[in-house]
């Protein structure tokens, strides 16, 4: 009797164990299917599937800036929106940031991309990955005509504004060693300081400088080539599918002439970097 009871208990236990294994396998399979479906729905690892959150600047005309209605526009904005559409994403949300914290916000997952004419440098590549380059140009020291600044030697002993975290700041630290650097959160604050006499000049991007020159009667005192650090879209590390998709779409925009049209729209009269033109137009 005891042996029969023991056998019955053993059989029940065996059935229960087998049932648990089956349920476990089903649950694991369901979880695996859900994970696969999630990856399929969000192949680029975006914060919100189907939407790209972009960290940008609101005062870097003509690259990225807000218009009178508060909407983001500019060369970089239109180019990235076109590129995003080519990879199947039309919901692109731009948010203004201080440049000094922009790359960190992308790296820690607050944003999917940084779009603000961001020069690709080895130092920045320690924090984020970049798309291929899409823009190259000049850096400019802007001052009033009365500042008596005509070359880099004239900056010795002067107070020079720079936006914190930019290529201009890095270049100035390395090359303008006898110049007092005054750091600002954005170009508007620095140009205001030039106009008030708080600083002697401001170091910024060439294209942005043209707008301020026309508005305030300032001049481009010194122009410095920056072709060794072309601008790229910044993305968090560990997203190779997203990086590859952006690069493919970016090169499509260059090859079909979209990049050229946007460049002519936003930088009229400026020299056009040949490397971004359609291949049929290079070397002409």
TAHU-V210093 format. One record per residue. N is the residue number from 1. BURIAL is 1 if it has 24 or more other ideal C-beta (glycine too) atoms within 12 Angstrom, else 0. Layout:
# TAHU-V210093
N:BURIAL
N:BURIAL
This chain:
# TAHU-V210093
1:0
2:0
3:0
4:0
5:0
6:0
7:0
8:0
9:0
10:0
11:0
12:0
13:0
14:0
15:0
16:0
17:0
18:0
19:0
20:0
21:0
22:0
23:0
24:0
25:0
26:0
27:0
28:0
29:0
30:0
31:0
32:0
33:0
34:0
35:0
36:0
37:0
38:0
39:0
40:0
41:0
42:0
43:0
44:1
45:1
46:1
47:1
48:0
49:0
50:0
51:0
52:1
53:1
54:1
55:1
56:1
57:1
58:1
59:1
60:1
61:1
62:1
63:1
64:1
65:1
66:0
67:0
68:0
69:0
70:0
71:0
72:1
73:1
74:1
75:1
76:1
77:1
78:1
79:1
80:1
81:1
82:1
83:1
84:1
85:0
86:1
87:1
88:0
89:1
90:0
91:0
92:1
93:1
94:1
95:1
96:1
97:1
98:1
99:1
100:0
101:1
102:1
103:1
104:0
105:1
106:1
107:1
108:0
109:0
110:0
111:1
112:1
113:1
114:1
115:1
116:1
117:1
118:1
119:1
120:1
121:1
122:0
123:0
124:1
125:0
126:0
127:1
128:1
129:1
130:1
131:1
132:1
133:1
134:1
135:1
136:1
137:1
138:1
139:1
140:1
141:1
142:1
143:1
144:1
145:0
146:0
147:1
148:0
149:1
150:0
151:0
152:1
153:0
154:0
155:1
156:0
157:0
158:1
159:1
160:1
161:1
162:1
163:1
164:1
165:1
166:1
167:1
168:1
169:1
170:1
171:1
172:1
173:0
174:0
175:1
176:1
177:0
178:0
179:1
180:0
181:1
182:1
183:1
184:1
185:1
186:1
187:1
188:1
189:1
190:1
191:1
192:0
193:1
194:1
195:1
196:0
197:0
198:0
199:1
200:1
201:1
202:1
203:1
204:1
205:1
206:1
207:1
208:1
209:1
210:1
211:1
212:1
213:1
214:0
215:0
216:1
217:0
218:1
219:1
220:1
221:1
222:1
223:1
224:1
225:0
226:1
227:0
228:0
229:1
230:1
231:1
232:1
233:1
234:1
235:1
236:1
237:0
238:0
239:1
240:0
241:0
242:1
243:1
244:0
245:1
246:1
247:1
248:0
249:1
250:1
251:1
252:0
253:1
254:1
255:0
256:0
257:0
258:1
259:1
260:1
261:0
262:1
263:1
264:0
265:0
266:1
267:1
268:0
269:0
270:0
271:0
272:1
273:1
274:0
275:0
276:1
277:1
278:0
279:0
280:0
281:0
282:0
283:0
284:0
